[in-house]
Amino acid sequence: MSWGEAVWALYRGAGWLASPLAPMHLARRAARGKEDPARLDEKRGLLGDGPLTERPVWLHAVSVGESVAALALAGALREAGHAVLMTTGTPAAAGRVAASKLGIAHRYAPLDAPPFVRRFLDAVRPSAALFTESEVWPATIDALARRDVPRAQINARMSERSFRRWAQMAALSRPLFGKIPLALAQSEDDAARWRALGVAQVAVTGNLKFDAVPPPVDEAALADLRAAIGARPVWLAASIHPGEEEAIVAAHRAVAAVRADVVTIVAPRHPETAARVMAAAGGAEHVRRRSAGEAPGSGLYLADTLGEMGTLFRLAPIVFLGASLVPLGGHNPAEPAAYGSALLTGPDHGDMFAPFLKAGAAEIVGDGAALGAAVLRFLADADACAGMAEAAAATLARERGAVERTMAGLAPVLDAARAAA
């Protein structure tokens, strides 16, 4: 046994020893709104319904962003005749799976500790296992390899920072990544990093998020919002994270100084960010809240509800995507692009914005002042706003096709899954 293999054996042993603490850990997370309190047992591999009647392809996506990519593939797997069990790590991602209306079975993924992984695998008996993006779980990967479950990393990505960290620990990374037989990467850079860490077979298939079905639109809610807003100008600051609220409020005030009737819709990524937005705006009396049943009027409108992003994207002709004025890597521009929005983003926008920026289908704003100026410019020039939206839709159309390429790349894994099922 090599030094690296010994370390991973210790990691698995620590998982056994720490497993009795899991209920307390999960309960604390549930109290902070980070877990579904009614389904905590699933995180310990207790699925409740016994073994599944079919041996499904296990498809895992930890959070909302990854679930968007996974759902794009899940439909294709179903069409190809595979039963699919999708797992997620967060309640928000679970909600996205439920809202997809694909009829896919869902469970929460077990914590990466041997007793929980063993229970889960005994109950599910997956015919294959597919993990999205950068999800690398040592105990789970080891358990799948020991059971000889066909497996692959799909929509695989790896940042330069993560790659450097793993590469500096080659004694640890080689035994771990060597147990991943196939990685289908988003880009050539991603492919090179997975290959260098020891994955046996790597191919570039593109980003599945470009093929994702956009979030659903509630037509009745959309009609109500349009009626309440009327002819007033409107724009949306979507998926706002802590640290961005001051810039968003500053942008709103800059726009309102010129267009007093503007409706600025702010949709926090997580509900707990709503309080930060209200504080930045000067208190609840300056903000109308959707969660309180209030309709939008001129001013700030806080869309602090869940599951309505598609409706908001359809509503707003101008969309700023958050997680980009803070170093979080941005969010998926394909979703607002699918609904005909002009796209704005901060400097830390992530790779998905690259084709949109190259095509002139998106614009970078560095702070609240620049954001306010860009919104004012688009509100004053409807043709420019519509032109950017059309360019975004055309860019999205060009970037699609990753599902078909991924299904082709997965052919050996899926053939083995059929034999196992």
C-alpha positions in Angstrom: 0.0 0.0 0.0 1.4 3.4 -1.0 1.5 6.4 1.3 -1.4 8.0 -0.5 -3.5 4.9 -0.3 -2.8 4.7 3.4 -4.0 8.2 3.9 -7.3 7.5 2.1 -7.7 4.3 4.3 -7.3 6.6 7.3 -9.9 8.9 5.8 -12.4 6.1 5.5 -11.6 4.9 9.0 -12.3 8.4 10.3 -15.6 8.3 8.5 -16.6 5.2 10.4 -15.5 6.7 13.7 -17.3 10.0 13.1 -20.6 8.5 11.8 -22.3 8.5 15.2 -22.0 12.3 15.3 -23.8 12.7 12.0 -27.4 13.1 13.4 -26.3 16.0 15.6 -24.4 17.6 12.7 -27.4 17.3 10.4 -29.8 18.6 13.0 -27.7 21.7 13.4 -27.6 22.3 9.6 -31.4 21.8 9.5 -31.8 24.4 12.2 -29.9 26.9 9.9 -32.1 26.0 6.9 -29.3 24.1 5.1 -31.0 20.6 5.3 -34.5 19.3 4.8 -35.5 18.3 8.4 -38.0 15.7 7.2 -35.4 13.8 5.2 -32.3 13.9 7.3 -32.1 10.1 7.4 -31.4 10.0 3.7 -28.0 11.7 4.4 -27.1 8.6 6.4 -28.1 6.3 3.6 -31.5 5.4 5.1 -33.8 5.6 2.1 -36.8 4.3 4.0 -38.4 2.3 1.2 -36.0 -0.6 1.0 -34.2 -1.7 -2.2 -35.4 -0.2 -5.5 -37.2 -2.5 -7.9 -35.0 -1.4 -10.7 -31.2 -0.8 -10.8 -31.1 2.8 -11.8 -28.3 5.0 -13.2 -27.3 7.1 -10.2 -26.9 10.7 -11.2 -25.6 13.1 -8.6 -25.6 16.9 -8.6 -24.9 18.7 -5.3 -26.6 22.1 -5.7 -28.9 24.0 -8.0 -26.2 24.9 -10.6 -25.1 21.3 -11.0 -28.7 20.0 -11.0 -29.5 22.2 -14.0 -26.8 20.3 -15.9 -27.8 16.9 -14.5 -31.5 17.4 -15.4 -30.5 18.1 -19.0 -28.9 14.7 -19.2 -31.5 12.9 -17.1 -34.2 13.4 -19.8 -31.9 11.8 -22.4 -31.1 8.9 -20.1 -34.8 8.3 -19.6 -35.5 8.5 -23.4 -32.7 5.9 -23.9 -34.6 3.5 -21.6 -32.6 3.9 -18.3 -34.2 4.2 -14.9 -32.6 7.2 -13.2 -32.2 8.1 -9.5 -31.0 11.6 -9.0 -29.4 12.7 -5.8 -28.7 16.2 -4.6 -27.0 17.8 -1.6 -29.2 20.8 -1.0 -32.9 21.4 -0.5 -32.9 24.1 -3.3 -31.5 21.5 -5.7 -34.1 19.0 -4.6 -36.8 21.6 -5.4 -35.3 22.1 -8.8 -35.6 18.3 -9.5 -39.2 18.3 -8.3 -40.1 21.3 -10.5 -38.6 19.7 -13.6 -41.7 17.4 -14.0 -39.5 14.7 -15.5 -40.8 12.2 -13.0 -37.3 11.3 -11.9 -36.9 9.6 -8.5 -35.0 11.8 -6.0 -33.1 11.2 -2.8 -30.5 13.1 -0.9 -27.0 11.8 -1.4 -25.4 10.1 1.6 -22.6 11.9 3.5 -19.2 10.6 2.3 -18.6 8.2 5.2 -18.4 4.4 4.6 -21.4 3.2 6.7 -23.7 5.7 5.0 -22.4 5.0 1.5 -22.7 1.3 2.1 -26.4 1.6 3.1 -27.2 3.7 0.1 -25.5 1.4 -2.4 -27.1 -1.7 -0.8 -30.5 0.0 -1.2 -30.1 1.5 -4.6 -27.8 -1.1 -6.3 -26.9 1.4 -9.1 -26.2 0.0 -12.5 -23.9 3.0 -13.1 -22.9 6.2 -11.2 -22.5 9.6 -12.8 -21.1 12.6 -10.9 -21.4 16.1 -12.1 -18.7 18.8 -12.4 -16.1 18.8 -9.6 -17.8 16.3 -7.2 -15.1 14.0 -6.0 -16.0 12.0 -2.8 -13.1 9.7 -1.7 -15.2 7.1 0.3 -17.9 7.0 -2.4 -15.4 6.6 -5.2 -13.7 3.8 -3.3 -17.0 2.0 -2.6 -18.1 2.2 -6.2 -14.7 0.9 -7.4 -14.8 -2.0 -5.0 -18.3 -3.0 -6.3 -17.1 -2.5 -9.9 -20.0 -0.1 -10.6 -19.5 1.6 -14.1 -18.9 5.2 -13.4 -18.0 8.6 -14.9 -17.5 12.3 -14.2 -19.8 14.3 -16.4 -19.8 18.0 -17.2 -16.5 17.8 -15.5 -14.7 21.0 -14.6 -11.8 21.9 -12.4 -10.5 25.4 -11.6 -6.8 26.2 -12.0 -6.6 26.7 -8.2 -8.1 23.3 -7.4 -5.9 21.6 -10.0 -2.7 23.2 -8.5 -3.8 22.0 -5.0 -4.3 18.4 -6.1 -1.2 18.4 -8.3 0.9 19.4 -5.3 -0.4 16.3 -3.5 0.2 13.8 -6.2 0.7 11.0 -3.7 -3.0 11.6 -2.7 -4.5 12.6 -6.0 -3.2 9.8 -8.2 -4.8 6.9 -6.1 -8.1 8.9 -5.9 -8.5 10.1 -9.5 -7.1 6.8 -10.8 -10.4 5.2 -9.6 -12.4 7.5 -12.0 -12.2 5.7 -15.3 -13.9 8.4 -17.5 -14.3 12.1 -17.4 -16.3 14.1 -19.9 -15.1 17.7 -19.6 -16.6 21.1 -20.3 -13.5 22.5 -22.0 -10.0 21.5 -23.2 -8.5 23.2 -20.1 -10.7 21.1 -17.8 -9.9 18.0 -19.8 -6.2 18.6 -19.4 -6.5 19.0 -15.7 -8.5 15.8 -15.1 -6.1 13.9 -17.4 -3.1 15.1 -15.5 -4.5 14.0 -12.2 -4.8 10.4 -13.4 -8.2 9.9 -15.0 -7.7 7.1 -17.5 -10.0 8.4 -20.3 -11.0 12.0 -20.8 -12.9 13.7 -23.6 -14.4 17.2 -24.2 -18.2 17.2 -24.6 -19.1 20.8 -23.7 -21.3 22.3 -21.0 -24.6 20.6 -20.3 -26.0 23.7 -18.8 -26.4 25.2 -22.2 -28.8 22.3 -23.0 -30.8 22.6 -19.9 -34.5 23.3 -19.9 -34.9 26.8 -18.5 -36.7 27.2 -15.2 -40.5 27.1 -15.5 -42.7 30.1 -15.9 -45.9 30.5 -13.9 -48.1 32.2 -16.5 -50.7 33.3 -14.0 -48.1 34.9 -11.8 -46.4 36.5 -14.8 -49.7 38.1 -15.9 -50.3 39.4 -12.4 -46.8 40.9 -12.2 -47.1 42.5 -15.7 -50.5 44.0 -14.7 -49.0 45.5 -11.5 -46.0 46.9 -13.2 -47.9 48.3 -16.2 -45.8 50.6 -18.4 -43.1 51.3 -15.8 -39.6 50.3 -16.7 -38.3 47.1 -15.0 -35.0 45.3 -14.5 -34.0 42.3 -12.5 -31.0 41.7 -10.2 -31.0 37.9 -10.0 -29.3 35.4 -7.7 -27.8 38.1 -5.5 -25.3 36.9 -2.8 -24.1 38.5 0.4 -21.7 41.3 -0.4 -23.6 42.4 -3.5 -26.6 44.1 -1.9 -25.0 47.5 -1.5 -24.1 47.6 -5.2 -27.6 46.6 -6.2 -29.2 49.2 -4.1 -26.8 51.8 -5.3 -27.6 50.9 -8.9 -31.3 51.2 -8.2 -30.9 54.6 -6.7 -28.9 55.8 -9.7 -31.6 54.6 -12.1 -34.4 56.0 -10.0 -32.7 59.4 -9.9 -33.4 59.5 -13.7 -36.4 57.2 -14.0 -38.4 57.7 -10.8 -40.9 55.1 -11.8 -38.4 52.2 -12.3 -39.2 48.8 -10.8 -36.0 47.1 -9.6 -36.7 43.4 -8.8 -34.1 41.8 -6.5 -34.1 38.0 -6.3 -31.6 36.8 -3.6 -30.0 33.4 -4.3 -30.9 32.4 -0.7 -33.8 33.7 1.4 -31.5 34.7 4.2 -29.9 37.3 1.9 -33.3 39.2 1.9 -32.6 40.8 5.2 -29.3 42.2 3.9 -31.0 43.7 0.9 -33.6 45.4 3.1 -30.9 46.7 5.4 -29.0 48.2 2.5 -32.2 49.8 1.3 -32.8 51.5 4.6 -35.3 49.2 6.1 -38.5 47.2 5.3 -40.5 50.4 4.7 -38.4 51.1 1.5 -39.0 47.6 0.0 -42.0 45.7 -1.1 -41.7 41.9 -0.5 -43.2 39.2 -2.7 -43.1 36.7 0.3 -45.5 39.1 2.1 -48.0 39.0 -0.8 -47.2 42.5 -1.9 -47.3 43.6 -5.5 -44.5 45.5 -7.2 -44.7 49.3 -7.3 -42.1 51.9 -8.3 -39.0 51.2 -6.3 -37.4 48.0 -4.9 -39.3 44.8 -5.1 -37.8 41.9 -3.2 -38.6 38.5 -4.9 -37.7 36.6 -1.7 -39.6 33.4 -2.8 -38.4 30.1 -4.3 -39.1 28.5 -7.6 -40.0 31.7 -9.5 -36.8 32.6 -11.4 -38.2 31.5 -14.8 -41.2 33.8 -14.3 -38.9 36.7 -13.4 -36.5 36.1 -16.3 -39.5 36.1 -18.7 -40.7 39.4 -17.1 -37.5 41.4 -17.1 -35.9 42.7 -20.4 -32.6 43.4 -18.5 -31.1 40.9 -16.1 -28.0 41.3 -13.9 -26.7 37.9 -12.7 -25.2 37.9 -9.2 -22.3 36.0 -7.6 -20.2 38.1 -9.9 -19.5 41.2 -8.0 -18.1 39.0 -5.3 -15.6 36.1 -6.0 -18.1 33.3 -6.4 -17.8 32.6 -10.1 -21.2 33.9 -11.3 -24.3 32.0 -12.4 -25.7 30.4 -15.6 -26.4 33.0 -18.3 -28.2 30.4 -20.4 -31.4 30.7 -18.3 -32.1 34.4 -18.8 -30.8 34.2 -22.4 -33.5 31.6 -23.1 -36.1 34.1 -22.1 -34.9 37.0 -24.2 -33.1 39.1 -21.7 -30.2 41.5 -22.1 -27.4 40.2 -19.9 -25.2 42.0 -17.4 -22.6 40.5 -15.1 -19.9 41.4 -12.7 -16.1 40.7 -13.2 -16.1 37.3 -11.5 -18.6 35.7 -14.0 -17.2 32.3 -14.7 -16.5 30.5 -18.0 -20.1 30.2 -19.2 -20.2 33.9 -20.0 -17.2 33.7 -22.3 -19.1 32.9 -25.5 -21.7 35.6 -24.7 -19.1 38.3 -24.1 -17.2 37.3 -27.2 -20.4 37.7 -29.3 -21.4 41.0 -27.7 -24.3 39.3 -26.0 -23.4 40.3 -22.5 -21.7 43.2 -20.7 -19.5 43.4 -17.6 -20.1 46.0 -14.9 -17.6 46.5 -12.2 -19.7 48.0 -9.4 -23.1 49.6 -8.6 -22.4 52.8 -10.5 -21.5 50.9 -13.7 -24.5 48.7 -13.2 -26.9 51.6 -12.8 -25.4 53.3 -15.9 -25.8 50.2 -18.0 -29.4 49.7 -16.9 -30.2 53.4 -17.7 -28.6 53.0 -21.2 -30.7 50.0 -22.0 -33.9 51.5 -20.7 -33.3 54.5 -22.9 -32.4 52.5 -26.0 -35.0 49.7 -26.6 -33.3 48.7 -29.9 -29.9 48.1 -28.1 -31.6 46.1 -25.4 -33.4 43.9 -27.9 -30.3 43.5 -30.0 -28.3 42.2 -27.0 -31.1 39.8 -26.1 -31.2 38.5 -29.7 -27.5 38.0 -29.6 -27.7 36.1 -26.3 -30.4 33.8 -27.8 -28.3 33.2 -30.9 -25.2 32.4 -28.7 -27.1 30.0 -26.6 -28.3 28.2 -29.8 -24.7 27.8 -31.0 -23.4 26.5 -27.7 -26.0 23.7 -27.3 -25.3 20.0 -28.1 -23.5 18.8 -25.0 -26.2 16.3 -24.1 -25.8 14.5 -27.4 -22.0 14.5 -27.1 -22.2 13.3 -23.5 -24.6 10.5 -24.3 -22.1 9.4 -27.1 -19.2 9.6 -24.7 -21.1 7.6 -22.1 -21.8 4.7 -24.4 -19.4 2.2 -22.8 -20.7 3.1 -19.3 -24.4 2.9 -20.4 -23.8 -0.4 -22.2 -22.4 -1.8 -19.0 -25.3 -0.4 -17.0 -27.8 -2.2 -19.3 -25.9 -5.4 -18.7 -25.9 -4.9 -15.0 -29.6 -3.9 -14.8 
